[in-house]
Amino acid sequence: MSLSLFCIVVFAGLLHASWNAIVKRGSDTLLTTLLVTGSAALISALLLPFVPALDPRSWPWLAASTVLQAGYYVLVARTYRVTDMSASYPVMRGLAPLLVAAVGAQWLGEALPPLAWGGIGVVCLGILSMAHGIDRRHLALPLINAAVIATYTLVDATGARLSGSAPAYTLWLFLLSGLPLPVWALCTRAGQLRAYARDNWGYGVVGGVGTLVSYGLALWAMTLAPVAMVSALRETSILFGVLISAWVLRERVTRRRWLAAGLIVAGAVMLRLA
């Protein structure tokens, strides 16, 4: 993987951790998620006239991902309602690259060098090591979300490659997946959503830009490099997630998690060399 592509994927990880922190910091995680997804959808609608049309072969993959993404946003909100970000985020993001690597090798026919497999394994080991201490009663949601993340990653990698334009695919994805939840909220919690939006619209806009650019960069990278490598490298976002958890959210981060961060850095270096 080239240095420029490596840096772009790591930057995408920083943006991903940032919008997750915005959701966690909101007084109502579900409504904050709605503001983020709604903002991303509006931004996408404004930008779509300036990108090429999608290849029709990508539309079935886009439809499948729209359903998966909507479910993912709901799971993120519910997960952060009952657990600390520093505990649940590693489980969600740590298992997904392993699933992508295991399934993607067969699905996409991508052969990885041994060093790349080693880097993926070390990154995931470091991330999962950070999850020590999570309440087992709250483990189900992060595990389910890990499976959803792995599934939509493979679906979107395929769709983006068939689309002819990764930016166009990304914008359509965020427009379609970002509308159902805000529409549902307007039908069921309109007054509460309007009141919450008045005080927190800035979080929604910043989070919307963050999630849109983060995933767009990752999808673009997946059209140029093996999906498993990009997926694992993007999960270096956990490093930024831990820093945000400690310094912004004021959550307690144990020494074990700081040591695990060293494993993630080592894995990232292996992926860069591969």
C-alpha positions in Angstrom: 0.0 0.0 0.0 1.4 3.4 -1.0 2.2 6.0 1.7 -0.5 8.4 0.3 -3.2 5.8 0.4 -2.1 4.7 3.9 -2.4 8.3 5.2 -5.8 8.8 3.6 -7.2 5.7 5.2 -5.8 6.6 8.6 -7.4 10.1 8.2 -10.7 8.4 7.4 -10.3 6.5 10.7 -9.8 9.8 12.6 -13.0 11.2 11.1 -14.9 8.0 11.9 -13.9 8.1 15.6 -14.8 11.8 15.7 -18.4 11.3 14.5 -18.9 8.4 16.9 -17.7 10.6 19.8 -20.3 13.2 18.7 -23.1 10.6 19.0 -21.8 9.4 22.4 -21.5 13.0 23.7 -25.1 13.9 22.8 -27.6 13.9 25.6 -29.9 11.7 23.4 -27.8 9.2 21.3 -30.6 8.3 19.0 -31.6 11.8 18.2 -28.0 12.8 17.7 -27.6 9.9 15.3 -30.7 11.2 13.4 -29.1 14.6 13.1 -25.9 13.1 11.8 -27.5 10.9 9.3 -30.0 13.5 8.2 -27.2 16.1 7.7 -25.2 13.6 5.7 -28.2 12.9 3.5 -28.8 16.6 2.8 -25.2 17.2 2.0 -25.3 14.2 -0.4 -28.4 15.5 -2.1 -26.7 18.8 -2.7 -23.6 17.2 -4.2 -25.2 14.5 -6.3 -25.7 16.7 -9.4 -21.9 17.1 -9.6 -20.9 13.5 -9.8 -21.3 10.9 -12.6 -24.3 8.5 -12.9 -23.9 5.1 -11.4 -23.4 2.0 -13.4 -26.7 0.0 -13.1 -24.9 -3.0 -11.9 -24.2 -1.3 -8.6 -27.8 -0.6 -7.7 -28.7 -4.0 -6.1 -25.6 -3.6 -3.9 -26.6 0.0 -3.0 -30.1 -1.2 -2.0 -28.8 -3.9 0.2 -26.3 -1.6 1.9 -29.1 1.0 2.5 -30.9 -1.4 4.7 -27.7 -2.5 6.5 -26.6 1.1 7.1 -29.9 2.1 8.6 -29.7 -0.9 11.0 -26.1 0.1 11.8 -27.0 3.6 12.9 -29.8 2.3 15.2 -27.4 -0.2 16.7 -24.7 2.4 17.3 -27.2 4.7 19.2 -28.5 1.8 21.3 -25.0 0.5 22.1 -23.7 3.9 23.3 -26.8 4.3 25.4 -25.8 1.4 27.7 -21.9 1.2 27.4 -18.9 3.4 27.4 -17.5 4.2 23.9 -14.0 3.0 25.0 -15.4 -0.5 25.8 -18.0 -1.1 23.1 -16.2 0.6 20.2 -13.3 -1.9 20.2 -15.6 -4.9 20.0 -17.6 -3.5 17.1 -14.6 -2.3 15.1 -12.2 -5.1 16.1 -14.1 -8.1 15.0 -15.3 -6.6 11.7 -11.9 -6.7 9.9 -11.4 -10.3 10.8 -14.8 -11.2 9.3 -14.0 -9.1 6.2 -10.6 -10.8 5.8 -12.0 -14.3 6.2 -15.0 -13.9 3.9 -13.5 -11.3 1.5 -10.7 -13.6 0.4 -13.4 -16.0 -1.0 -16.0 -13.4 -2.0 -13.7 -11.0 -3.8 -10.9 -13.4 -4.7 -8.3 -11.2 -3.2 -5.0 -13.0 -2.2 -3.1 -11.2 0.6 0.6 -11.6 1.3 1.5 -13.2 4.7 2.6 -9.8 6.1 -0.8 -8.3 5.3 -2.5 -11.2 7.1 -0.2 -10.7 10.1 -0.9 -6.9 10.1 -4.7 -7.5 10.1 -4.4 -10.0 12.9 -2.2 -7.7 15.1 -4.6 -4.7 14.5 -7.6 -6.8 15.5 -5.8 -8.3 18.5 -4.9 -4.9 19.7 -8.5 -3.6 19.3 -10.1 -6.5 20.9 -7.7 -6.3 23.9 -9.1 -2.9 24.6 -12.6 -4.4 25.1 -11.5 -6.0 28.4 -13.9 -5.2 31.2 -17.1 -4.6 29.1 -20.2 -5.8 30.9 -21.2 -9.2 29.4 -24.8 -8.2 29.6 -24.1 -5.5 27.1 -21.9 -7.6 24.7 -24.7 -8.7 22.3 -25.2 -5.3 20.7 -21.5 -4.7 19.8 -21.2 -8.3 18.5 -24.2 -7.9 16.3 -22.9 -4.6 15.0 -19.6 -6.1 14.2 -21.3 -8.6 11.9 -23.4 -5.8 10.3 -20.2 -3.7 9.7 -18.4 -6.6 8.0 -21.4 -7.3 5.8 -22.0 -3.8 4.6 -18.2 -3.4 4.1 -18.1 -6.3 1.6 -21.4 -5.2 0.0 -20.2 -1.6 -0.5 -16.7 -2.6 -1.7 -18.4 -4.7 -4.4 -20.9 -1.9 -5.2 -18.3 0.8 -5.3 -16.1 -1.2 -7.7 -19.1 -1.8 -10.0 -20.4 1.7 -9.8 -17.7 3.4 -11.9 -17.5 6.2 -9.4 -16.9 5.7 -5.7 -17.8 9.3 -4.8 -21.2 8.9 -6.6 -21.9 5.6 -4.9 -21.0 7.1 -1.5 -23.4 10.1 -2.0 -26.3 7.9 -3.1 -25.7 5.5 -0.2 -25.8 8.3 2.4 -28.8 9.9 0.8 -30.8 6.7 0.8 -29.7 5.3 4.1 -29.8 8.7 5.9 -33.5 9.4 5.1 -35.5 6.6 6.8 -34.5 7.4 10.4 -35.2 11.1 10.3 -38.5 10.5 8.5 -39.5 8.0 11.1 -38.6 10.4 13.9 -40.6 13.2 12.2 -43.6 10.9 12.2 -43.3 9.6 15.8 -41.2 12.2 17.7 -41.5 15.4 15.7 -41.7 17.8 18.6 -38.9 16.3 20.4 -36.7 16.1 17.3 -37.3 19.8 16.5 -36.5 20.9 20.0 -33.4 18.8 20.1 -32.2 20.0 16.6 -32.5 23.6 17.7 -29.9 23.1 20.4 -27.7 20.5 18.7 -27.9 21.1 14.9 -24.1 21.9 14.9 -23.3 18.4 16.2 -25.4 17.0 13.4 -23.7 19.0 10.6 -20.1 18.2 11.9 -21.0 14.6 12.4 -22.6 14.4 9.0 -19.6 15.7 7.2 -17.3 13.4 9.2 -19.2 10.2 8.5 -19.7 11.1 4.8 -16.0 12.0 4.1 -14.7 9.1 6.3 -16.7 6.4 4.5 -16.2 8.0 1.1 -12.4 7.9 1.5 -12.5 4.3 2.6 -14.7 3.2 -0.3 -12.4 5.0 -2.7 -9.4 3.2 -1.2 -11.2 -0.1 -1.5 -11.3 0.4 -5.3 -7.5 0.6 -5.3 -6.3 -1.8 -2.6 -7.5 -5.1 -1.1 -10.7 -4.6 1.0 -9.4 -6.5 4.0 -6.3 -4.3 4.3 -8.3 -1.1 4.0 -10.9 -2.4 6.4 -8.2 -3.3 9.0 -6.2 -0.1 8.6 -9.4 2.1 8.9 -9.9 0.5 12.3 -6.9 2.4 13.6 -9.7 4.8 14.3 -9.8 3.1 17.7 -6.6 4.9 18.6 -8.3 8.2 18.0 -11.4 6.8 19.7 -9.4 6.1 22.9 -7.9 9.5 22.9 -11.3 11.1 22.5 -12.7 8.9 25.2 -10.0 10.0 27.6 -9.5 13.6 26.8 -13.0 14.8 25.6 -15.5 12.4 27.0 -13.6 12.0 30.3 -14.0 8.2 30.4 -11.5 6.1 32.3 -9.1 4.4 29.9 -7.0 1.7 31.6 -3.3 1.0 31.1 -4.3 -2.3 29.4 -6.0 -0.3 26.6 -3.0 2.0 26.2 -0.8 -1.0 25.8 -3.2 -2.5 23.3 -2.9 0.7 21.3 0.8 -0.2 20.8 -0.4 -3.4 19.1 -2.6 -1.5 16.7 0.3 0.8 15.7 2.5 -2.3 15.1 -0.3 -3.8 13.0 -0.7 -0.6 11.0 3.1 -0.6 10.3 2.9 -4.1 9.0 0.0 -3.2 6.7 2.0 -0.2 5.4 5.0 -2.5 4.7 2.7 -5.0 3.0 
